């Protein structure tokens, strides 16, 4: 079985993932992942609680979008390594099918214009040799392109096909052999430069040697292609091939692949002049003298470069490697070094790397592995297991966050295009809360709540609601680490100047904790207040107010430090809440115990404010954990002096010698001073332990542009009360 979990958004929060079941297995029978909530009969009685649960039912999860066999629909081996989703959310899947006799093949694509509900097949070319393969599918200004290696009449060609009618008909625009009769003419990736010229990268035989080649055309038409990089690592290298292409934000071109001189190395080459000249910027082996094959180069929308490879260490163990550069390839670091039963050889290098609309990064490999990062590639997790008959390679997503996956299937097995449908609807009016409130059912399993200590949001008014599936509870067996049941939905509404601006929605979609277990989206309200529409990007001064909508892909920065993921829902915040009580049936262990901050009323107000506004990042699991500060409330504190914030700050200083909290001296306290300013947009991030000038030292660092005068006064009062 293949399980894919979809985790949070880039550094960020975000979407999440669940369970992807293999092709030959019903997705409704997935184990260990999210299943739709029970559908209850809809009653005509608007007060019936069953109706509320019906409205809150979620249908998120993986499903088989389409099944097919390869060559002419016969029982054959099928490879579908390519997915491309265009700007209109039209989906293309590129495949090669081999006939049941294993002698003939065809290139074909499937095209969907309705988010994977229906598919149309178009044949690119048939009658090819069984050793043909596809390597790229994508769109440039003048058409849709498919690249690969085609065996025709026993001879191999590097080929590129173009379609100008959305894949219905195709023509060859590149047919290349480095040397007549070349059996190593391989076309892999394609791309475009800042001037609109088109590139195809691969390998061929030149001068009797296997050669890394980059070809370029100003128009993409037949007869217009020329080699702009024909590279050999050394005079003794025996096998070289370019396999991937990417363009940086500044127009720099990157081509990844491998070269073999004794042992293979993963190579990355760069051109800063639209392909005129090239230099090698990464030449990497897992272990010197052992094979390492480069597979993929990818540049994110923020300019981070990733390079995937796989290699053998000194003990013969294969490693899946992802390297990252934050400075245009000047220096590199390994951010993922994975070994396991799915990584079977040095050829198990990343096949595709993809970032979805929420900033989640996905990587697939020939070793049937799918790995994923929700924090911009800093940490990666395994989210797949494999079957012997079905393997996944291609990944793509549409603007709504739906994920599509394709791969390969053994002879006689249906190949499948799988779709993950996100839990969140496109409009607020379609959400559980809206459907329930329209029938006056905000009661029972939906409850409004208010945390005791509010997060400052530039003066916005806020309302919050939570839904728990019928019969479920919040696991509070450890009151410092609440765990929410699958199917939980939480809303937070922001209003400013009498206008609803945004409503955020969190949905628990699998049984884990943290960003990987939740989907998180925002709905921006229409100016007339009639509805709110899914809105993933940030916006300054939304609806002509002073309220800023934070981009969804930045939410993990704060939320990742929570015990599960939601903020404002913990034992301290709800201990004395009059609408959502700890002694209610919402909890696995109802209790009348009251949790509160130790010390005077001034201490409670100040440390409660810090817990709500600073504790989510400044804790051992938060985004600021590198500073070693813990500002979240500890439930076992017995005095003010045993509170986490007191221990971390009072008469303690940072590396620059600035005191965090200096009793009786608020002006000399770094905590107060960081709270008292707001950082201009575009100011560089604060280095850990540094003492930057006042213009760059805002805290909290996200989600607020305006000072909180009351909050600042609360902190100053506490500092002056300290002995």
C-alpha positions as CSV (number, residue, x, y, z in Angstrom):
1,X,0.0,0.0,0.0
2,X,1.2,3.5,-0.7
3,X,0.4,6.0,2.0
4,X,0.9,9.7,1.3
5,X,0.4,12.2,4.1
6,X,0.0,15.8,3.2
7,X,1.6,18.1,5.7
8,X,1.7,21.7,6.5
9,X,2.5,24.7,4.3
10,X,6.0,25.9,3.6
11,X,7.7,27.3,6.7
12,X,4.4,27.6,6.8
13,X,1.6,26.0,7.3
14,X,-0.6,24.5,5.4
15,X,-2.4,21.9,3.9
16,X,-2.0,18.5,5.1
17,X,-2.1,15.2,4.0
18,X,-3.6,12.0,4.5
19,X,-3.6,8.6,3.3
20,X,-3.0,7.6,-0.2
21,X,-3.9,4.0,-0.9
22,X,-2.6,2.1,-3.8
23,X,-4.1,1.8,-7.1
24,X,-5.4,-1.7,-7.0
25,X,-6.9,-1.1,-3.5
26,X,-10.0,0.7,-2.7
27,X,-9.2,4.1,-1.2
28,X,-12.1,3.7,1.3
29,X,-10.2,0.9,2.9
30,X,-7.1,2.8,3.8
31,X,-5.9,2.1,7.2
32,X,-4.3,4.6,9.6
33,X,-5.4,7.7,7.7
34,X,-8.3,10.0,7.5
35,X,-11.7,8.7,6.6
36,X,-14.8,10.8,5.9
37,X,-17.0,11.4,9.0
38,X,-20.1,9.4,9.3
39,X,-23.0,10.6,7.2
40,X,-26.1,10.9,9.3
41,X,-29.6,11.1,7.9
42,X,-30.8,14.6,7.2
43,X,-33.9,15.5,9.2
44,X,-36.5,18.1,8.3
45,X,-36.3,19.2,11.9
46,X,-33.8,22.1,11.9
47,X,-33.1,21.5,15.6
48,X,-32.0,17.9,15.1
49,X,-28.4,17.6,16.0
50,X,-28.0,15.0,13.2
51,X,-28.5,17.7,10.7
52,X,-25.6,19.6,12.2
53,X,-23.3,16.6,11.9
54,X,-24.5,16.1,8.3
55,X,-23.5,19.7,7.5
56,X,-20.1,19.2,9.1
57,X,-19.3,15.9,7.3
58,X,-16.0,16.2,5.4
59,X,-15.3,14.3,2.3
60,X,-11.5,14.9,2.1
61,X,-9.3,12.1,1.1
62,X,-7.6,10.2,-1.8
63,X,-9.6,8.6,-4.5
64,X,-8.8,6.9,-7.8
65,X,-9.5,9.6,-10.4
66,X,-9.0,7.4,-13.4
67,X,-7.9,3.9,-14.3
68,X,-6.3,2.9,-17.6
69,X,-4.0,0.4,-19.3
70,X,-1.2,1.3,-21.7
71,X,-0.7,0.3,-25.2
72,X,-4.1,0.6,-27.0
73,X,-5.8,-0.2,-23.8
74,X,-4.4,-3.7,-23.6
75,X,-3.0,-5.5,-20.6
76,X,0.5,-4.0,-20.7
77,X,3.2,-2.4,-18.6
78,X,2.5,1.3,-18.2
79,X,4.7,4.2,-17.0
80,X,3.1,7.6,-16.2
81,X,6.0,9.6,-14.7
82,X,4.8,13.0,-15.8
83,X,2.2,15.4,-14.5
84,X,1.7,19.0,-15.6
85,X,-1.0,21.3,-14.3
86,X,-1.3,24.6,-16.3
87,X,-2.4,28.0,-15.0
88,X,-6.1,27.2,-15.8
89,X,-5.9,24.1,-13.6
90,X,-6.1,21.8,-16.6
91,X,-4.2,18.6,-15.9
92,X,-2.0,16.6,-18.3
93,X,-0.5,13.2,-17.5
94,X,2.3,11.8,-19.8
95,X,2.7,8.0,-20.2
96,X,4.3,5.3,-22.2
97,X,2.5,1.9,-22.6
98,X,4.2,-1.3,-23.7
99,X,2.1,-4.0,-25.4
100,X,1.5,-7.4,-23.9
101,X,4.2,-8.9,-25.9
102,X,6.8,-6.5,-24.6
103,X,7.9,-5.5,-28.1
104,X,6.0,-2.2,-29.0
105,X,5.2,1.0,-27.2
106,X,3.2,4.2,-27.5
107,X,3.5,7.7,-26.0
108,X,0.2,9.1,-24.9
109,X,-1.3,11.7,-22.6
110,X,-4.4,12.1,-20.6
111,X,-6.0,15.5,-20.2
112,X,-8.6,16.7,-17.7
113,X,-10.3,20.1,-17.7
114,X,-12.5,19.4,-14.6
115,X,-10.0,18.8,-11.8
116,X,-9.6,15.1,-12.6
117,X,-13.3,14.2,-12.8
118,X,-13.0,13.1,-16.5
119,X,-10.1,12.4,-18.8
120,X,-9.4,12.4,-22.5
121,X,-6.6,10.3,-24.0
122,X,-4.5,11.4,-27.0
123,X,-1.8,9.3,-28.6
124,X,1.4,11.2,-29.2
125,X,3.1,8.4,-31.3
126,X,2.7,4.6,-31.4
127,X,4.7,1.8,-33.0
128,X,7.8,2.7,-31.0
129,X,10.3,0.2,-29.6
130,X,9.6,-1.1,-26.1
131,X,12.8,0.6,-24.8
132,X,11.5,4.1,-25.5
133,X,10.7,6.4,-22.5
134,X,9.2,9.8,-21.7
135,X,11.1,12.3,-19.7
136,X,9.3,15.6,-19.7
137,X,5.8,17.2,-20.1
138,X,5.1,20.9,-19.8
139,X,4.0,24.1,-21.5
140,X,5.9,27.1,-22.9
141,X,4.6,30.1,-24.7
142,X,4.0,28.4,-28.0
143,X,2.7,25.0,-27.1
144,X,2.7,21.9,-25.0
145,X,5.8,19.8,-25.1
146,X,6.7,16.2,-24.4
147,X,10.3,15.0,-24.5
148,X,11.8,11.6,-24.3
149,X,13.8,8.9,-26.1
150,X,12.1,7.0,-28.9
151,X,13.3,3.8,-30.5
152,X,12.2,3.7,-34.2
153,X,13.3,0.8,-36.5
154,X,15.9,-0.2,-34.0
155,X,17.5,3.2,-33.8
156,X,17.2,5.5,-30.8
157,X,16.4,9.2,-31.0
158,X,16.3,12.1,-28.6
159,X,12.8,13.4,-29.4
160,X,10.7,16.4,-28.5
161,X,7.0,16.7,-29.6
162,X,4.9,19.8,-29.6
163,X,1.1,20.2,-29.5
164,X,-0.7,23.5,-30.2
165,X,-4.2,22.2,-29.5
166,X,-3.9,21.1,-25.8
167,X,-2.5,17.7,-26.6
168,X,-5.0,16.5,-29.2
169,X,-2.4,16.3,-32.0
170,X,1.4,16.2,-31.9
171,X,4.4,16.7,-34.2
172,X,8.1,16.0,-33.7
173,X,10.1,19.2,-33.4
174,X,13.3,17.6,-32.4
175,X,14.8,14.3,-33.6
176,X,18.5,14.1,-32.6
177,X,21.3,11.6,-32.6
178,X,24.7,12.8,-31.7
179,X,26.2,10.3,-34.0
180,X,24.4,8.3,-36.7
181,X,23.1,5.1,-35.2
182,X,23.5,6.5,-31.7
183,X,22.0,4.2,-29.0
184,X,22.5,6.7,-26.2
185,X,20.4,9.6,-27.5
186,X,18.3,10.4,-24.5
187,X,16.0,13.4,-24.1
188,X,15.0,14.2,-20.5
189,X,14.0,17.7,-19.2
190,X,13.0,20.9,-20.9
191,X,12.8,24.6,-19.9
192,X,12.7,28.2,-21.1
193,X,15.0,31.2,-20.5
194,X,14.1,34.8,-19.9
195,X,14.1,35.6,-23.6
196,X,11.6,32.8,-24.4
197,X,14.2,30.4,-26.0
198,X,13.4,26.7,-25.3
199,X,15.9,24.1,-24.0
200,X,16.0,20.4,-24.0
201,X,18.6,18.5,-22.0
202,X,19.8,14.9,-22.1
203,X,22.7,13.0,-23.5
204,X,24.1,11.5,-26.7
205,X,27.3,10.1,-28.3
206,X,29.7,12.7,-29.6
207,X,33.2,11.9,-30.9
208,X,32.8,8.3,-29.7
209,X,32.0,9.5,-26.1
210,X,28.9,9.5,-24.0
211,X,28.3,13.3,-23.5
212,X,26.1,15.6,-21.4
213,X,24.2,17.9,-23.8
214,X,22.0,21.0,-23.6
215,X,20.2,21.9,-26.8
216,X,18.5,25.3,-27.4
217,X,16.0,26.7,-29.9
218,X,14.7,30.3,-30.2
219,X,11.3,29.1,-31.4
220,X,11.0,25.4,-30.5
221,X,10.4,24.5,-34.2
222,X,11.9,21.6,-36.1
223,X,15.4,22.4,-37.5
224,X,16.1,25.2,-35.1
225,X,17.9,23.3,-32.3
226,X,21.6,23.6,-31.5
227,X,23.9,22.3,-28.8
228,X,24.9,25.0,-26.3
229,X,26.6,22.7,-23.8
230,X,28.4,19.5,-24.8
231,X,30.2,18.6,-21.6
232,X,32.5,15.8,-20.4
233,X,33.7,15.8,-16.8
234,X,37.2,14.6,-17.7
235,X,39.1,12.9,-20.5
236,X,38.4,9.5,-19.0
237,X,34.7,9.9,-18.1
238,X,32.5,7.2,-19.6
239,X,28.9,8.1,-19.0
240,X,27.4,11.6,-18.8
241,X,23.8,12.8,-19.0
242,X,21.8,16.0,-18.2
243,X,18.5,15.0,-16.6
244,X,16.8,18.1,-15.2
245,X,16.4,21.9,-15.9
246,X,15.3,24.9,-13.8
247,X,15.3,28.6,-14.1
248,X,16.1,30.9,-11.1
249,X,14.3,34.1,-10.2
250,X,17.0,36.2,-11.8
251,X,17.0,34.2,-15.0
252,X,19.9,32.0,-14.2
253,X,19.6,28.5,-15.8
254,X,20.4,25.3,-13.9
255,X,20.9,21.8,-15.4
256,X,21.3,18.8,-13.2
257,X,22.4,15.2,-14.0
258,X,25.4,13.0,-13.5
259,X,28.8,12.0,-14.9
260,X,30.8,8.9,-14.4
261,X,34.6,8.9,-14.2
262,X,35.3,5.7,-12.4
263,X,32.4,6.3,-10.0
264,X,29.4,8.5,-10.9
265,X,29.0,12.0,-9.5
266,X,25.9,14.2,-9.2
267,X,26.6,17.3,-11.3
268,X,24.8,20.7,-11.4
269,X,25.8,23.2,-14.1
270,X,24.7,26.9,-14.3
271,X,24.5,29.5,-17.0
272,X,24.0,33.2,-16.3
273,X,23.9,34.3,-19.9
274,X,21.0,32.4,-21.4
275,X,22.9,29.3,-22.3
276,X,26.0,30.9,-23.9
277,X,28.4,29.6,-21.3
278,X,28.1,27.1,-18.5
279,X,30.0,26.3,-15.3
280,X,29.8,23.4,-12.8
281,X,28.6,24.5,-9.4
282,X,28.1,21.2,-7.7
283,X,30.0,17.9,-8.1
284,X,28.9,15.6,-5.3
285,X,29.4,12.0,-4.2
286,X,27.9,10.5,-1.1
287,X,31.2,8.7,-0.5
288,X,34.3,9.5,-2.6
289,X,34.9,6.7,-5.1
290,X,31.3,5.4,-4.9
291,X,28.5,6.0,-7.4
292,X,26.2,9.0,-6.9
293,X,23.6,9.8,-9.5
294,X,22.0,13.3,-9.8
295,X,18.4,13.3,-10.7
296,X,16.6,16.6,-10.2
297,X,17.1,20.4,-9.9
298,X,14.2,22.5,-8.7
299,X,13.9,26.2,-7.9
300,X,11.1,27.3,-5.6
301,X,9.1,30.5,-6.2
302,X,11.2,32.2,-3.4
303,X,14.5,31.3,-5.2
304,X,15.7,28.3,-3.0
305,X,17.5,25.7,-5.2
306,X,17.2,22.0,-4.5
307,X,19.2,19.3,-6.1
308,X,18.3,15.6,-5.7
309,X,20.7,12.7,-5.9
310,X,21.2,9.2,-4.7
311,X,24.4,7.4,-4.0
312,X,26.2,4.5,-2.2
313,X,28.1,4.9,1.0
314,X,31.3,3.0,2.1
315,X,29.2,0.1,3.4
316,X,27.2,-0.3,0.2
317,X,24.1,1.3,1.6
318,X,22.1,3.5,-0.8
319,X,21.1,7.0,0.2
320,X,18.5,9.4,-1.1
321,X,19.9,12.9,-0.9
322,X,18.4,16.3,-1.3
323,X,20.8,19.2,-1.3
324,X,19.8,22.9,-0.9
325,X,21.4,26.2,-1.7
326,X,20.1,29.5,-0.4
327,X,22.6,31.7,-2.3
328,X,22.1,30.8,-6.0
329,X,24.3,27.7,-5.9
330,X,27.4,29.3,-4.3
331,X,27.2,26.8,-1.4
332,X,25.2,23.7,-0.7
333,X,24.0,21.7,2.3
334,X,22.3,18.3,2.6
335,X,18.8,18.8,4.0
336,X,17.6,15.2,3.5
337,X,19.8,12.1,3.8
338,X,17.5,9.1,3.8
339,X,18.1,5.4,3.8
340,X,15.6,2.6,3.9
341,X,14.2,-0.5,2.1
342,X,12.6,1.6,-0.6
343,X,16.0,3.1,-1.6
344,X,17.4,0.1,-3.4
345,X,20.3,1.6,-5.4
346,X,22.2,4.7,-6.5
347,X,19.6,5.0,-9.2
348,X,16.9,5.7,-6.6
349,X,17.4,9.5,-6.9
350,X,14.5,12.0,-6.8
351,X,12.5,11.7,-9.9
352,X,10.3,14.8,-9.3
353,X,10.2,17.6,-6.9
354,X,7.0,19.8,-6.6
355,X,5.7,22.6,-4.5
356,X,1.9,22.9,-4.1
357,X,-0.2,26.1,-3.7
358,X,0.4,26.1,0.0
359,X,4.2,25.8,-0.2
360,X,4.5,22.1,0.7
361,X,7.4,20.4,-1.0
362,X,7.1,16.8,-2.4
363,X,9.8,14.6,-3.8
364,X,9.3,11.2,-5.5
365,X,11.9,8.7,-6.5
366,X,12.4,5.6,-8.6
367,X,12.7,3.7,-5.3
368,X,8.9,4.1,-4.7
369,X,9.4,6.7,-2.0
370,X,7.5,9.9,-1.5
371,X,9.1,12.4,0.9
372,X,7.7,15.7,1.9
373,X,8.6,18.9,3.7
374,X,6.3,21.6,5.1
375,X,9.0,24.0,6.2
376,X,10.7,25.0,3.0
377,X,12.9,21.9,2.7
378,X,14.6,22.2,6.2
379,X,13.0,18.9,7.4
380,X,11.7,16.0,5.4
381,X,9.5,13.1,6.3
382,X,8.6,9.8,4.6
383,X,5.0,9.7,3.5
384,X,4.8,6.6,1.4
385,X,5.1,2.9,1.3
386,X,5.0,0.8,-1.8
387,X,3.4,-2.3,-3.4
388,X,5.1,-4.6,-5.8
389,X,2.8,-3.7,-8.6
390,X,2.2,0.0,-8.4
391,X,4.7,2.8,-8.1
392,X,4.3,6.6,-8.0
393,X,6.5,9.1,-9.7
394,X,4.6,12.2,-11.0
395,X,3.1,14.8,-8.7
396,X,1.2,17.9,-9.4
397,X,-1.4,20.2,-7.8
398,X,-4.0,22.7,-8.8
399,X,-4.6,26.2,-7.3
400,X,-7.1,24.8,-4.8
401,X,-4.5,22.5,-3.3
402,X,-5.8,19.2,-4.8
403,X,-2.9,16.8,-5.4
404,X,-2.6,14.5,-8.4
405,X,-0.3,11.5,-8.5
406,X,0.7,9.1,-11.2
407,X,3.4,6.5,-11.7
408,X,3.7,3.0,-13.2
409,X,2.0,-0.4,-13.1
410,X,3.2,-3.9,-13.9
411,X,1.8,-5.9,-16.7
412,X,-1.9,-6.7,-16.3
413,X,-2.4,-4.0,-13.6
414,X,-4.4,-0.9,-14.1
415,X,-2.4,2.3,-14.0
416,X,-4.1,4.9,-12.0
417,X,-4.3,8.7,-11.7
418,X,-5.0,9.4,-8.0
419,X,-6.5,12.6,-6.6
420,X,-6.4,14.0,-3.1
421,X,-9.4,16.3,-2.6
422,X,-8.8,18.9,0.0
423,X,-11.2,19.0,3.0
424,X,-11.9,22.7,2.7
425,X,-14.6,24.1,0.4
426,X,-14.1,27.0,-2.0
427,X,-16.5,29.3,-0.2
428,X,-17.2,30.0,3.4
429,X,-20.9,29.5,2.8
430,X,-20.1,25.9,2.0
431,X,-18.3,25.3,5.3
432,X,-19.7,23.4,8.3
433,X,-20.0,26.5,10.3
434,X,-22.0,28.5,7.7
435,X,-24.3,25.6,7.0
436,X,-25.0,25.1,10.7
437,X,-25.5,28.8,11.5
438,X,-27.9,29.2,8.6
439,X,-30.1,26.6,10.4
440,X,-29.5,28.2,13.8
441,X,-27.6,25.1,15.0
442,X,-24.5,26.7,16.7
443,X,-25.0,24.5,19.7
444,X,-24.3,20.9,20.6
445,X,-21.2,19.8,18.7
446,X,-20.3,23.3,17.5
447,X,-19.3,25.7,20.3
448,X,-18.1,29.3,20.4
449,X,-15.1,29.8,22.7
450,X,-12.9,32.7,23.8
451,X,-9.3,32.1,25.2
452,X,-8.6,33.8,28.5
453,X,-5.6,35.6,27.1
454,X,-6.0,37.1,23.6
455,X,-3.5,37.2,20.8
456,X,-3.0,40.8,19.7
457,X,-4.1,41.3,16.1
458,X,-3.8,45.0,15.6
459,X,-7.1,45.6,17.3
460,X,-9.2,43.3,15.2
461,X,-12.3,41.9,16.8
462,X,-12.3,38.1,16.8
463,X,-14.8,35.2,17.2
464,X,-13.9,31.5,17.4
465,X,-15.9,28.3,17.0
466,X,-14.9,24.6,17.3
467,X,-16.7,21.5,15.9
468,X,-15.9,18.0,17.2
469,X,-17.3,14.9,15.4
470,X,-20.2,13.3,17.3
471,X,-18.9,10.9,19.9
472,X,-15.3,12.2,19.8
473,X,-13.4,14.1,22.4
474,X,-10.2,16.1,22.8
475,X,-7.5,13.8,24.3
476,X,-6.4,15.7,27.4
477,X,-4.8,12.8,29.2
478,X,-1.8,15.0,29.3
479,X,-3.1,18.6,29.8
480,X,0.1,20.1,28.5
481,X,-0.3,18.3,25.2
482,X,-3.9,18.2,24.0
483,X,-4.6,16.1,20.9
484,X,-7.6,16.8,18.8
485,X,-9.7,14.1,17.1
486,X,-9.7,13.6,13.3
487,X,-12.5,15.7,11.8
488,X,-12.1,18.6,14.2
489,X,-12.9,21.9,12.6
490,X,-11.9,25.3,14.1
491,X,-12.8,28.8,12.8
492,X,-11.5,32.2,13.7
493,X,-13.2,35.3,12.3
494,X,-11.5,38.7,12.1
495,X,-13.5,42.0,11.8
496,X,-12.3,45.5,11.6
497,X,-14.2,48.8,11.4
498,X,-17.4,46.8,11.5
499,X,-16.5,44.7,8.5
500,X,-15.8,41.0,8.4
501,X,-12.4,40.7,6.8
502,X,-11.3,37.0,7.0
503,X,-12.3,33.7,8.5
504,X,-9.6,31.1,9.0
505,X,-10.4,27.4,9.0
506,X,-8.4,24.5,10.5
507,X,-9.4,20.9,9.7
508,X,-7.8,17.9,11.4
509,X,-7.3,15.4,8.6
510,X,-5.2,12.6,10.1
511,X,-4.4,11.1,13.5
512,X,-1.0,12.7,13.8
513,X,-0.1,16.1,15.4
514,X,1.5,19.2,14.1
515,X,1.2,20.8,10.7
516,X,1.1,17.4,8.9
517,X,-2.2,16.6,10.5
518,X,-4.1,19.7,9.6
519,X,-5.4,21.7,6.6
520,X,-5.4,25.4,7.2
521,X,-7.0,27.9,4.8
522,X,-8.3,31.5,4.9
523,X,-11.6,32.9,3.4
524,X,-11.6,36.6,2.5
525,X,-15.0,38.2,2.9
526,X,-16.6,40.1,0.0
527,X,-17.1,43.8,0.5
528,X,-20.8,43.4,0.8
529,X,-20.4,40.6,3.5
530,X,-22.5,38.1,1.6
531,X,-19.8,35.4,1.5
532,X,-16.1,34.8,1.8
533,X,-13.9,33.1,-0.8
534,X,-10.9,30.8,-0.4
535,X,-7.9,33.1,-0.3
536,X,-4.4,31.7,0.1
537,X,-2.2,34.8,-0.5
538,X,-1.5,37.5,2.0
539,X,-2.9,41.0,1.5
540,X,-2.1,44.3,3.1
541,X,-5.0,46.6,4.3
542,X,-7.7,44.1,3.2
543,X,-11.1,45.6,2.3
544,X,-9.6,49.1,2.8
545,X,-9.0,48.6,6.5
546,X,-5.8,48.4,8.5
547,X,-6.1,44.6,8.8
548,X,-3.5,42.5,7.0
549,X,-4.4,38.9,5.9
550,X,-1.4,36.7,6.5
551,X,-0.5,34.4,3.6
552,X,-1.4,30.8,4.4
553,X,2.1,29.6,3.7
554,X,3.4,31.6,6.7
555,X,1.1,30.2,9.3
556,X,3.3,27.2,10.3
557,X,5.9,29.7,11.6
558,X,3.7,30.2,14.7
559,X,1.4,27.2,14.7
560,X,4.1,24.5,14.5
561,X,5.1,25.2,18.1
562,X,1.6,24.2,19.5
563,X,1.2,20.7,21.0
564,X,-1.0,19.6,18.2
565,X,-1.5,22.7,15.9
566,X,-4.3,25.1,17.0
567,X,-3.4,28.1,19.1
568,X,-5.6,29.5,21.9
569,X,-6.9,26.1,22.8
570,X,-5.0,24.7,25.8
571,X,-5.6,24.0,29.4
572,X,-4.6,27.5,30.5
573,X,-6.6,29.4,27.9
574,X,-9.8,27.4,28.5
575,X,-9.5,26.6,32.2
576,X,-12.0,29.3,33.1
577,X,-13.9,29.6,29.8
578,X,-17.6,29.9,30.3
579,X,-18.6,28.4,27.0
580,X,-16.1,25.5,26.5
581,X,-15.3,24.1,29.8
582,X,-12.7,21.5,30.8
583,X,-15.2,19.6,32.8
584,X,-17.5,19.1,29.8
585,X,-18.0,16.1,27.5
586,X,-15.7,17.7,24.9
587,X,-12.8,16.2,26.8
588,X,-11.6,12.6,27.3
589,X,-10.8,13.4,31.0
590,X,-13.3,16.0,32.2
591,X,-12.0,17.9,35.2
592,X,-12.9,20.8,37.5
593,X,-9.2,21.6,38.0
594,X,-8.3,25.2,37.3
595,X,-5.0,26.0,35.7
596,X,-3.6,29.5,36.2
597,X,-0.4,31.4,36.1
598,X,1.4,31.8,39.5
599,X,1.9,35.1,41.3
600,X,0.0,38.3,41.6
601,X,-2.8,39.6,39.4
602,X,-0.2,41.7,37.5
603,X,2.0,38.6,37.0
604,X,-1.0,36.6,35.7
605,X,-1.9,39.3,33.2
606,X,1.7,39.8,32.0
607,X,2.7,36.1,31.7
608,X,-0.7,35.3,30.2
609,X,-0.1,37.9,27.5
610,X,3.4,36.5,26.9
611,X,2.0,32.9,26.7
612,X,-0.6,33.9,24.0
613,X,1.6,36.3,22.0
614,X,5.1,34.8,22.3
615,X,4.9,31.3,23.7
616,X,3.9,29.6,20.4
617,X,7.3,30.4,18.8
618,X,9.5,30.7,21.9
619,X,9.2,27.1,23.2
620,X,11.2,23.9,22.6
621,X,9.2,23.0,19.5
622,X,8.6,26.5,18.1
623,X,10.1,28.3,15.2
624,X,12.4,30.3,17.6
625,X,13.6,27.2,19.5
626,X,17.2,27.9,18.5
627,X,17.3,30.8,21.0
628,X,16.7,28.4,23.9
629,X,13.9,30.5,25.4
630,X,10.6,29.1,26.6
631,X,7.8,31.6,27.1
632,X,4.9,29.2,27.2
633,X,3.2,28.6,30.5
634,X,4.2,25.4,32.4
635,X,1.2,23.8,34.1
636,X,3.3,22.4,37.0
637,X,4.6,25.8,38.1
638,X,4.2,26.3,41.8
639,X,5.4,30.0,42.1
640,X,6.2,32.9,39.9
641,X,9.8,32.0,40.1
642,X,9.1,28.5,38.6
643,X,7.2,29.9,35.6
644,X,9.0,29.3,32.3
645,X,9.0,33.0,31.3
646,X,10.4,34.1,34.6
647,X,13.2,31.5,34.5
648,X,14.2,32.4,30.9
649,X,14.2,36.2,31.2
650,X,14.5,37.8,34.6
651,X,18.0,39.1,35.1
652,X,19.1,36.9,32.1
653,X,20.8,38.3,29.0
654,X,21.3,37.3,25.4
655,X,24.7,36.8,23.6
656,X,25.1,40.5,23.1
657,X,24.6,41.2,26.9
658,X,21.2,42.8,26.7
659,X,19.0,41.8,29.6
660,X,15.7,40.3,28.7
661,X,13.8,41.5,31.8
662,X,15.5,43.9,34.2
663,X,13.4,44.3,37.4
664,X,12.2,47.9,38.0
665,X,13.7,48.9,34.7
666,X,11.3,48.4,31.8
667,X,13.3,50.8,29.5
668,X,16.3,48.6,30.0
669,X,14.4,45.3,29.3
670,X,14.9,43.8,25.9
671,X,11.5,42.0,26.0
672,X,9.7,45.3,26.5
673,X,11.8,47.1,23.9
674,X,11.2,44.5,21.2
675,X,7.4,44.8,21.9
676,X,7.6,48.7,21.6
677,X,8.5,48.9,17.9
678,X,7.2,47.7,14.6
679,X,9.7,46.7,11.8
680,X,9.5,48.3,8.4
681,X,8.5,46.0,5.6
682,X,11.4,44.2,3.9
683,X,13.8,44.5,6.9
684,X,16.2,41.5,7.1
685,X,15.5,38.8,9.7
686,X,17.0,39.1,13.2
687,X,20.0,36.9,13.7
688,X,19.7,34.6,16.8
689,X,21.4,36.1,19.8
690,X,22.0,39.5,18.1
691,X,21.1,42.9,19.5
692,X,19.9,44.8,16.3
693,X,18.9,48.4,16.2
694,X,15.4,49.5,17.2
695,X,14.2,49.6,13.6
696,X,14.6,45.8,13.1
697,X,13.6,44.4,16.5
698,X,9.9,43.9,16.4
699,X,8.3,41.2,18.4
700,X,6.1,39.4,17.7
701,X,7.7,39.3,14.3
702,X,4.6,38.2,12.3
703,X,0.9,39.1,12.1
704,X,1.0,42.6,13.6
705,X,1.9,46.1,12.2
706,X,0.5,48.2,15.1
707,X,1.6,48.5,18.7
708,X,-0.5,47.1,21.4
709,X,-0.5,49.9,24.1
710,X,-2.5,47.9,26.7
711,X,-0.3,44.8,26.2
712,X,2.9,47.0,26.5
713,X,1.5,48.6,29.7
714,X,0.8,45.1,31.2
715,X,4.4,44.1,30.7
716,X,5.8,47.4,32.0
717,X,3.6,47.1,35.1
718,X,4.9,43.6,35.8
719,X,8.6,44.6,35.3
720,X,8.2,47.4,37.7
721,X,6.5,45.2,40.3
722,X,9.4,42.7,40.3
723,X,11.6,42.9,43.4
